[in-house]
Amino acid sequence: MRCTLPFTLALAASALPARAADAPVARLVVPADTAPTYAIVGGKGQATLLHNLDTGSPEAALSVLVLAPGAQVPVHVHPSSAEFLYIESGTCELVIGGVKSVAGPGSAVRIPAGVPHSAKVISAVQSLRAVQFYVGPGPEQRFKPAAK
């Protein structure tokens, strides 16, 4: 089945601002099977980068995270980006600005810009799967391997 954009979406796409010659082409739809996936947290997880600076999204970044039971994200800070998570499956313990919380399926998490935070997957057998959203984009770039 071939999917075509509705006229209003096609019209909106044609109204996108002009881009610099070296800027990425803005992609309105990014199928997950075309997005890059990177190993994270010492190989105990993966991040699939959907919308971000590389896909022409200067406003925000959207990723899907999958972390194995016991995986830990060490304390870190995003100085100028707020982070949001929607937990689809699994359970994690978060420490956000020194406050411990537990988040499980259906939980929404907000981490303000500049606030130290960490996470640990505490579900015994189920991996944590979360939709991750950064406003503004940039922190997701840390998932990419370092350039050689």
C-alpha positions in Angstrom: 0.0 0.0 0.0 1.5 3.3 -1.0 1.1 6.2 1.4 0.5 9.7 0.0 0.6 12.9 1.9 -2.8 14.6 2.4 -3.0 17.9 0.4 -2.8 20.0 3.6 0.4 18.2 4.8 2.0 18.4 1.4 1.1 22.2 1.3 2.7 22.6 4.8 5.8 20.8 3.6 6.1 23.1 0.7 5.9 26.1 3.1 9.0 25.0 5.1 11.6 27.7 5.3 14.5 27.7 2.8 17.6 25.9 4.1 21.3 26.5 3.8 23.0 24.4 1.2 24.9 22.4 3.9 21.8 22.0 6.1 20.1 18.5 6.3 16.9 18.0 4.3 14.0 18.4 6.7 12.2 15.1 7.0 8.6 15.3 8.2 8.2 11.6 8.6 11.1 9.3 9.7 10.3 5.6 9.6 12.0 3.8 12.5 13.6 1.3 10.1 15.5 4.1 8.4 16.7 5.8 11.5 20.2 5.2 12.9 20.4 3.1 16.1 23.4 3.3 18.4 24.6 1.1 21.3 24.5 3.0 24.6 25.3 2.4 28.3 28.1 0.1 27.7 26.2 -2.1 25.2 23.2 -2.6 27.6 20.9 -0.4 25.6 20.2 1.2 22.3 19.0 4.6 21.1 17.2 5.1 17.8 17.5 8.7 16.7 14.3 9.7 14.8 13.9 13.5 14.6 17.0 15.6 15.4 19.4 18.1 13.9 20.5 15.5 11.3 16.9 15.1 10.0 16.4 18.9 9.9 14.6 19.3 13.2 16.1 22.4 14.9 13.3 22.7 17.4 13.5 19.3 19.2 14.8 15.8 19.1 12.8 12.5 19.3 14.4 9.1 20.1 13.4 5.7 21.3 15.5 4.1 24.0 15.6 0.5 25.0 17.6 -0.4 28.1 18.2 -3.9 29.5 17.4 -4.8 33.1 20.1 -3.4 35.4 21.3 -0.8 32.8 22.4 2.5 34.4 22.6 5.9 33.0 25.1 7.9 35.1 24.5 11.3 36.4 24.7 13.9 33.7 23.2 17.4 32.8 21.8 18.9 29.6 22.6 22.6 30.2 20.2 24.0 27.7 17.8 21.2 26.8 14.8 19.9 28.8 14.3 16.1 28.5 11.0 14.3 28.5 10.4 10.6 28.6 7.3 8.5 28.1 7.8 5.0 29.5 6.2 2.3 27.3 7.5 -0.8 29.2 9.8 -1.7 32.0 10.5 0.2 35.2 13.3 2.6 36.2 14.4 4.5 39.2 15.3 8.1 38.4 17.2 10.6 40.5 16.3 14.1 39.2 17.9 17.0 41.0 18.5 14.8 44.0 14.9 13.5 44.2 14.3 9.7 43.7 11.3 8.6 41.7 10.1 5.4 40.1 8.6 5.4 36.6 6.9 2.5 34.9 4.6 1.9 31.9 2.4 5.0 31.2 4.6 7.3 33.2 5.6 10.7 31.8 8.9 12.2 33.1 10.1 15.8 32.8 13.7 16.7 33.4 14.3 20.5 33.3 17.3 21.9 31.5 20.4 22.2 33.7 19.2 19.6 36.3 21.5 16.7 37.1 19.8 13.3 36.6 20.5 9.6 36.4 18.5 6.4 35.8 18.6 2.7 36.5 16.4 0.0 35.1 14.9 -1.9 38.0 12.6 -4.3 36.2 13.9 -7.8 36.7 13.3 -9.2 33.3 11.6 -6.6 31.1 13.7 -4.1 29.2 12.8 -0.4 29.6 11.4 1.1 26.4 10.9 4.8 26.4 10.2 7.6 24.0 12.7 10.4 24.6 12.1 14.0 23.6 14.6 16.9 24.0 13.6 20.5 23.7 16.0 21.9 22.1 17.9 19.2 20.3 21.5 18.4 20.8 22.0 16.0 23.8 21.0 13.0 21.6 24.2 13.5 19.6 26.1 11.9 22.5 24.7 8.5 21.5 26.7 8.6 18.2 30.2 7.0 18.2 33.0 9.5 18.4 34.4 10.5 15.0 37.9 9.1 14.3 
